[in-house]
């Protein structure tokens, strides 16, 4: 089956691209191998997306974006794009269901949580090690948990965990947080949160479930143990760029390089959201990227209209 534009990934970037592309009268298909919403649904509420005076549930926000795209005619397939041919004037996408030929691709595959890569992390994943406070936080009612990291995700999710846990340690490798000032202050004022500065987790131990963290203080060189029931890891993100890595230009960390029109180094192939090289990763910047990518895809298709074979 053929479309004008294929969007890979249905996070805020892909959803926004779908709204703009479909509203621009392009036959628009969105592929999502996981849940619609992407990384944002690993969080509970969004409080900095304009237009919401009160925090909005992340699920509701993305669900409405999807409905909005569908209202303009975008179709959604829960299929994983497993191979992609980007070189020709028509782009070819392969899924288990078949082959799709499209005029333009918007790559919005997002990013995934970075692992800590310490002994015990893999063994205890799902048994005390988690990357999603929204999913697992309620399991830690009246328990003691640690959050590793010092960015927006770590501090926001630590605050969320205080709804359940009796104590939340934030273990950060430096003595200053990277997170936005407003949430830093909220965390500093929360008496369930205790910071452990200049410290890294060296090992996660336990019998069946997580019981202890072995900590290393980078200033004093001292090793200590911390007893916890769970540990939430928020040490950054890795771009989901593997599908395009051999063809599309990436930066040294694997993020897709785009120009200001969201075009990659391949004509007709655009990228948007957390997967691209950018300075600010927020729902609003993802939505903005998606809108620009869809606008650019529309212009690109218009410009090359006579070169496309008939796509039915
Ligand atoms: P991030 O901003 O990259 O922060 C990662 C944190 O983990 C940093 O504090 C870093 O320490 C620490 N870290 C990295 N590797 C580590 C390791 N091996 N051991 C221990 N600590 C390690 O990642 P994020 O918090 O996941 O956020 C990702 C992006 O999404 C950011 O652009 C963020 O602004 C955005 N975001 C925004 C919101 C919001 O606006 N509400 C919410 C969530 C995320 P250093 O500080 O020492 O580098």
Boltz pocket constraint, residues with backbone or C-beta under 6 A from the ligand:
constraints:
  - pocket:
      binder: B
      contacts: [[A, 48], [A, 115], [A, 116], [A, 148], [A, 149], [A, 150], [A, 151], [A, 152], [A, 153], [A, 154], [A, 156], [A, 171], [A, 172], [A, 173], [A, 174], [A, 176], [A, 177], [A, 178], [A, 199], [A, 200], [A, 234], [A, 235], [A, 236], [A, 237], [A, 279], [A, 280], [A, 281], [A, 282]]
      max_distance: 6.0
